[in-house]
Amino acid sequence: MKSKFKLYFVVCSLFFTGNAFAQADTVGAELKVAILDMAAALYNSELATAVQERLSVETENDSRRIRELAQEGTALQERMRVDAEVLSEAERRTIMEELEEIGVQYQYLEQRVDTVVQQRREAFEQTYSSNLIQAISDVVEEQDYDIVLRAEVALFYKGALDITAQVTAKLNQQQ
């Protein structure tokens, strides 16, 4: 009796499991899925390009000074290497102090530029997030997608599912 019950249970389990998988396949076949890289859609837009150009102008002086400091530091290090045998202890100390001062200035300017870039990026994202959402909604509506997944959560997807370029195009049309 027990073996008949076990056999009945196994047959029923297989039937219901197979039926559930068949239903899942049917539902999956009906869904229209898309993948979206939201950051790429936003930052590849013409809006982002314009903001980046303004930011480059805003940080131009600091960026130029950072490059100059890097060149000065490299030149001093090269001098220390080449003239190591003929430099007096006082000259070495002076060069090391100059290198230290250059390093402090370099780090300060680099942090200042990074802070400005981060602030502008956050402001850009806050300002244009509603535009991005609208562009996504427009593409989803036009293409009749059932599900849109962020590219970051998808382990694998075919390029045909990616709607990032379409969303960027919609963003560009909003201007």
Secondary structure, DSSP 8 states (H G I E B T S, - for coil): -HHHHHHHHHHHHHHHHHHHHHHHHHHHHH--EEEE-HHHHHHTSHHHHHHHHHHHHHTHHHHHHHHHHHHHHHHHHHHHHHTTTT--HHHHHHHHHHHHHHHHHHHHHHHHHHHHHHHHHHHHHHHHHHHHHHHHHHHHHHHT-SEEEEGGG-S---GGGB-HHHHHHHHHHT-
